[in-house]
Amino acid sequence: MTLPDLTIRPYRPGDEERILETFNLVFREVCGPGFVDRTLEQWRWQYLQNPWGLRMSLAVAPDGTVVSQYAGVPIVADTPFGAQTFVHCVDSMTHPAWRAGLKRPGIFVITGLPFSAHSRRIGDAVLYGFPVDAAFRIGARYLEYHFLRVIDFLIRDVAAGVLDPPAGVRLERVAAIPPDVGSLYDLVRAEKRLLLRRDYRYLDWRYVQNPARADYELWTARRAADGRLVGFLVLKPGGGLAPDAATIADWLASEHDEGAAALLHVATQRAAAEKKVRLMVVCPEWSAEWRTCERAGFVKTPSSNWLERRIVYLITGSPLTLPVLQQDWWYMLGDSDLA
């Protein structure tokens, strides 16, 4: 079938069922027998329920088959130039029956080009993602993907024991985002130049409204004396990118008080209780959190020990530059779909 038989267009309400047909077909093939089909509930949460909307470009055949998709999840980032929209690019795919027969650059690229053009028109700041090798090679050649860095893990052997909790801090597992998390985020924001905005609205959507919420544990650390929130942890105790690992997906704690030590205590305790071999976390190597974890016995471990992970980016409409992204963008694994 030739390209003129396809319609390249944005998402329209009602497309989701045909999108899921192709998505589950593609990722069953890629991921093998362990793959669990994505549900409409999961799809609607990620795209329709996201408070910041969706970005999606589709190639659709005359019979309604979704042949290719280039999609993204917009999120507000606080930057040195004010609030800007970052778009996490996810779920790119091409139907197996359409991977051959079209001349280069191919349907994946033809679907992706309108996506980045739309982001430029509406003023998105940065597109970013974690592509596999094949997608990165194609994206670098045709879609202006730029390499930011390879992600290294920080890993602590669970056999090293549970870290001691700091005195005067009360830890509690909670079912909801604490209402005062905004005040804690303000403290963290004052210490960092660039990060995704971890306010109540974002955290509630990302971890509580998420149909996979049972995979996460939410923990608060409060000063016993006055109840002030000094730490917030999102732990994924059941799995990680490293084998037999529990994962620190996200946290908020000031660089200058006892919150981080409290969160590491509960993370090591839960990893041991779940009988995991490893506890892992991802954050920038230049960050205070990296140094805190190293002092607590975490060891830098290349992701390539299992499957190399990288961040790529495209600045689409922002005064942000590569040096700012390299030196100032603070992230954790929860900023991706890898945790």
Secondary structure, DSSP 8 states (H G I E B T S, - for coil): --GGG-EEEE--TTTHHHHHHHHHHHHHHHHGGG-----HHHHHHHTTS-TT--EEEEEE-TTS-EEEEEEEEEEEEEETTEEEEEEEEEEEEE-GGGSSSS-TT-HHHHHHHHHHHHHHHHT--EEEE---HHHHHHHHHHS--EEEEEEEEEEEEGGG------TTEEEEEESS--TTHHHHHHHHHHH-SEEE---HHHHIIIIISSTTGGG-EEEEEEETTT--EEEEEEEETT--SSTTEEEEEEEEE-TTSTHHHHHHHHHHHHHHHTT-SEEEE---TTSHHHHHHHHTT-EEEEGGGTS-EEEEEEE-S-S--HHHHHHHEE--GGGTT--
